[in-house]
Amino acid sequence: MALPAMQQVRCMSRGDEYQPSQRKRKRRHGFLARKKTKGGRKILARRLKKKREFLTH
């Protein structure tokens, strides 16, 4: 008899990872978060150059 945690899981369900939260979304991908870092400013510049309607969340 094996422990349940030690048995192989064959049918792992996927697709329930995204649990939306406005606060997390804006803190990670928002305009102020982009402005704070060098890489974020590069993203903003790239999107401005492409004339994107929305730069960030």
DSSP file (Angstrom, degrees, kcal/mol; ACC not computed):
  #  RESIDUE AA STRUCTURE BP1 BP2  ACC     N-H-->O    O-->H-N    N-H-->O    O-->H-N    TCO  KAPPA ALPHA  PHI   PSI    X-CA   Y-CA   Z-CA
    1    1 A M              0   0    0      0, 0.0     2,-0.3     0, 0.0     0, 0.0   0.000 360.0 360.0 360.0 122.2    0.0    0.0    0.0
    2    2 A A        -     0   0    0      1,-0.1     5,-0.1     2,-0.0     0, 0.0  -0.660 360.0-105.0 -97.9 153.5    1.5    3.3   -1.1
    3    3 A L    >>  -     0   0    0     -2,-0.3     3,-1.3     1,-0.1     4,-0.9  -0.499  29.8-120.4 -72.0 145.1    0.9    6.7    0.4
    4    4 A P  G >4 S+     0   0    0      0, 0.0     3,-0.6     0, 0.0    -1,-0.1   0.847 112.8  55.1 -56.7 -35.1   -1.4    8.9   -1.8
    5    5 A A  G 34 S+     0   0    0      1,-0.2    -2,-0.0     3,-0.0    -3,-0.0   0.739 106.6  52.0 -70.6 -21.4    1.3   11.6   -2.1
    6    6 A M  G <4 S+     0   0    0     -3,-1.3    -1,-0.2     2,-0.1     2,-0.1   0.611  89.4  97.6 -91.1 -13.1    3.8    9.0   -3.5
    7    7 A Q  S << S-     0   0    0     -4,-0.9     2,-0.2    -3,-0.6     0, 0.0  -0.421  83.3-103.3 -77.8 152.1    1.5    7.7   -6.2
    8    8 A Q        -     0   0    0     -2,-0.1     2,-0.6     1,-0.0    -1,-0.1  -0.532  27.7-139.1 -74.0 136.4    1.8    8.9   -9.8
    9    9 A V        +     0   0    0     -2,-0.2     3,-0.3     1,-0.2    -1,-0.0  -0.873  24.6 174.8 -98.4 119.8   -0.8   11.4  -10.9
   10   10 A R  S    S+     0   0    0     -2,-0.6     2,-0.7     1,-0.2    -1,-0.2   0.859  70.1  43.0 -93.3 -40.3   -2.0   10.6  -14.4
   11   11 A C        +     0   0    0      2,-0.0     2,-0.5     0, 0.0    -1,-0.2  -0.623  69.4 175.1-113.0  72.9   -4.8   13.0  -15.0
   12   12 A M        -     0   0    0     -2,-0.7     2,-0.3    -3,-0.3    -3,-0.0  -0.659  27.4-133.4 -78.9 124.3   -3.7   16.3  -13.6
   13   13 A S        -     0   0    0     -2,-0.5     2,-0.3     2,-0.0     3,-0.1  -0.582  27.7-172.8 -79.8 142.0   -6.3   19.0  -14.4
   14   14 A R        +     0   0    0     -2,-0.3    -1,-0.0     1,-0.1     0, 0.0  -0.797  48.3  64.8-126.5 167.2   -4.9   22.3  -15.7
   15   15 A G  S    S+     0   0    0     -2,-0.3     3,-0.2     0, 0.0    -1,-0.1   0.468  70.8  96.9 102.4   1.8   -6.2   25.7  -16.5
   16   16 A D        +     0   0    0      1,-0.1    -2,-0.0    -3,-0.1    -3,-0.0   0.101  51.9 101.4-108.4  23.4   -7.2   27.0  -13.1
   17   17 A E        +     0   0    0      1,-0.1     2,-0.8     2,-0.0    -1,-0.1   0.847  60.2  82.3 -75.8 -33.8   -4.0   29.0  -12.5
   18   18 A Y        +     0   0    0     -3,-0.2    -1,-0.1     1,-0.0     0, 0.0  -0.626  48.2 170.4 -83.3 110.9   -5.4   32.4  -13.3
   19   19 A Q        -     0   0    0     -2,-0.8    -1,-0.0     2,-0.0    -3,-0.0  -0.889  34.2-131.6-116.6  96.7   -7.3   33.9  -10.4
   20   20 A P        +     0   0    0      0, 0.0     2,-0.3     0, 0.0    -2,-0.0  -0.135  32.9 168.9 -59.7 138.7   -7.9   37.5  -11.4
   21   21 A S     >  -     0   0    0      1,-0.1     4,-2.4     2,-0.0     5,-0.2  -0.916  27.2-153.2-148.4 119.9   -7.1   40.4   -9.1
   22   22 A Q  H  > S+     0   0    0     -2,-0.3     4,-2.6     1,-0.2     5,-0.3   0.894  97.6  53.5 -59.1 -41.8   -7.1   44.0  -10.1
   23   23 A R  H  > S+     0   0    0      1,-0.2     4,-2.3     2,-0.2    -1,-0.2   0.940 112.0  42.5 -61.9 -49.5   -4.6   45.0   -7.4
   24   24 A K  H  > S+     0   0    0      2,-0.2     4,-2.1     1,-0.2     5,-0.3   0.902 113.9  53.0 -64.3 -40.8   -2.1   42.3   -8.4
   25   25 A R  H  X S+     0   0    0     -4,-2.4     4,-2.7     1,-0.2     5,-0.2   0.930 113.5  41.8 -61.4 -47.2   -2.5   43.0  -12.1
   26   26 A K  H  X S+     0   0    0     -4,-2.6     4,-1.6     1,-0.2     7,-0.4   0.866 114.3  51.7 -70.9 -35.6   -1.9   46.8  -11.7
   27   27 A R  H  < S+     0   0    0     -4,-2.3    -1,-0.2    -5,-0.3    -2,-0.2   0.844 120.4  33.6 -70.2 -31.8    1.0   46.3   -9.3
   28   28 A R  H  < S+     0   0    0     -4,-2.1    -2,-0.2    -5,-0.2    -3,-0.2   0.854 137.3  17.3 -89.7 -38.1    2.8   43.9  -11.6
   29   29 A H  H  < S+     0   0    0     -4,-2.7    28,-1.2    -5,-0.3    -3,-0.2   0.320  95.6 117.3-120.8   6.5    1.9   45.2  -15.1
   30   30 A G  S  X S-     0   0    0     -4,-1.6     4,-2.0    -5,-0.2     5,-0.2  -0.127  76.6-101.3 -76.9 173.2    0.6   48.8  -14.4
   31   31 A F  H  > S+     0   0    0      1,-0.2     4,-2.3     2,-0.2     5,-0.2   0.905 120.2  48.7 -61.2 -46.0    2.1   52.0  -15.6
   32   32 A L  H  > S+     0   0    0      1,-0.2     4,-1.4     2,-0.2    -1,-0.2   0.881 110.2  52.0 -65.5 -37.5    3.8   52.9  -12.4
   33   33 A A  H  > S+     0   0    0     -7,-0.4     4,-0.7     1,-0.2    -1,-0.2   0.887 111.1  48.4 -64.4 -38.5    5.4   49.5  -12.1
   34   34 A R  H >< S+     0   0    0     -4,-2.0     3,-0.5     1,-0.2    -2,-0.2   0.884 109.3  52.7 -68.2 -38.4    6.7   49.9  -15.7
   35   35 A K  H 3< S+     0   0    0     -4,-2.3    -1,-0.2     1,-0.2    -2,-0.2   0.789 100.6  63.4 -67.7 -27.7    8.1   53.3  -14.9
   36   36 A K  H 3< S+     0   0    0     -4,-1.4     2,-0.3    -5,-0.2    -1,-0.2   0.807  99.9  53.2 -70.4 -31.3   10.0   52.1  -11.9
   37   37 A T  S <X S-     0   0    0     -4,-0.7     4,-2.1    -3,-0.5     5,-0.2  -0.723  77.4-126.4-112.5 157.4   12.4   49.7  -13.7
   38   38 A K  H  > S+     0   0    0     -2,-0.3     4,-1.6     1,-0.2     5,-0.1   0.923 114.0  48.1 -61.7 -45.9   14.8   50.1  -16.6
   39   39 A G  H  > S+     0   0    0      1,-0.2     4,-1.9     2,-0.2    -1,-0.2   0.870 109.5  53.4 -63.9 -37.4   13.1   47.1  -18.4
   40   40 A G  H  > S+     0   0    0      1,-0.2     4,-2.3     2,-0.2    -1,-0.2   0.890 106.5  51.6 -64.8 -39.9    9.7   48.5  -17.8
   41   41 A R  H  X S+     0   0    0     -4,-2.1     4,-2.3     1,-0.2    -1,-0.2   0.846 107.3  54.0 -65.9 -32.9   10.7   51.8  -19.3
   42   42 A K  H  X S+     0   0    0     -4,-1.6     4,-2.5     2,-0.2    -2,-0.2   0.911 107.6  50.2 -64.7 -41.9   11.9   49.9  -22.4
   43   43 A I  H  X S+     0   0    0     -4,-1.9     4,-2.4     2,-0.2    -2,-0.2   0.930 111.2  48.5 -60.9 -46.6    8.5   48.2  -22.7
   44   44 A L  H  X S+     0   0    0     -4,-2.3     4,-2.5     1,-0.2    -2,-0.2   0.916 111.7  49.3 -61.0 -43.6    6.8   51.6  -22.5
   45   45 A A  H  X S+     0   0    0     -4,-2.3     4,-2.4     1,-0.2    -1,-0.2   0.909 110.8  50.3 -62.3 -42.2    9.1   53.1  -25.1
   46   46 A R  H  X S+     0   0    0     -4,-2.5     4,-1.5     1,-0.2    -1,-0.2   0.905 112.6  46.2 -62.4 -42.5    8.5   50.1  -27.4
   47   47 A R  H  <>S+     0   0    0     -4,-2.4     5,-2.5     2,-0.2     4,-0.3   0.851 111.8  51.3 -71.9 -34.2    4.8   50.4  -27.1
   48   48 A L  H ><5S+     0   0    0     -4,-2.5     3,-1.3     3,-0.2    -2,-0.2   0.914 107.8  53.3 -64.3 -42.5    4.9   54.2  -27.6
   49   49 A K  H 3<5S+     0   0    0     -4,-2.4    -2,-0.2     1,-0.3    -1,-0.2   0.860 109.0  48.3 -61.4 -36.8    6.9   53.6  -30.8
   50   50 A K  T 3<5S-     0   0    0     -4,-1.5    -1,-0.3    -5,-0.2    -2,-0.2   0.505 112.8-123.2 -80.3  -4.2    4.3   51.2  -32.1
   51   51 A K  T < 5 -     0   0    0     -3,-1.3    -3,-0.2    -4,-0.3    -2,-0.1   0.898  40.4-173.7  60.6  43.9    1.6   53.8  -31.2
   52   52 A R      < -     0   0    0     -5,-2.5    -1,-0.2     1,-0.1     3,-0.1  -0.430  26.8-139.8 -66.6 140.6   -0.3   51.4  -29.0
   53   53 A E  S    S+     0   0    0      1,-0.2     2,-0.5    -2,-0.1    -1,-0.1   0.903  94.5  38.0 -67.7 -40.6   -3.6   52.7  -27.8
   54   54 A F        -     0   0    0      1,-0.2    -1,-0.2    -7,-0.0     3,-0.1  -0.955  62.1-177.1-115.8 120.7   -3.0   51.1  -24.3
   55   55 A L  S    S-     0   0    0     -2,-0.5     2,-0.2     1,-0.2    -1,-0.2   0.896  70.1 -14.7 -80.3 -42.1    0.5   51.2  -22.9
   56   56 A T              0   0    0     -9,-0.0   -26,-0.2   -12,-0.0    -1,-0.2  -0.805 360.0 360.0-146.5-175.8   -0.2   49.2  -19.8
   57   57 A H              0   0    0    -28,-1.2   -27,-0.2    -2,-0.2   -31,-0.1   0.444 360.0 360.0 -78.1 360.0   -3.0   48.0  -17.5
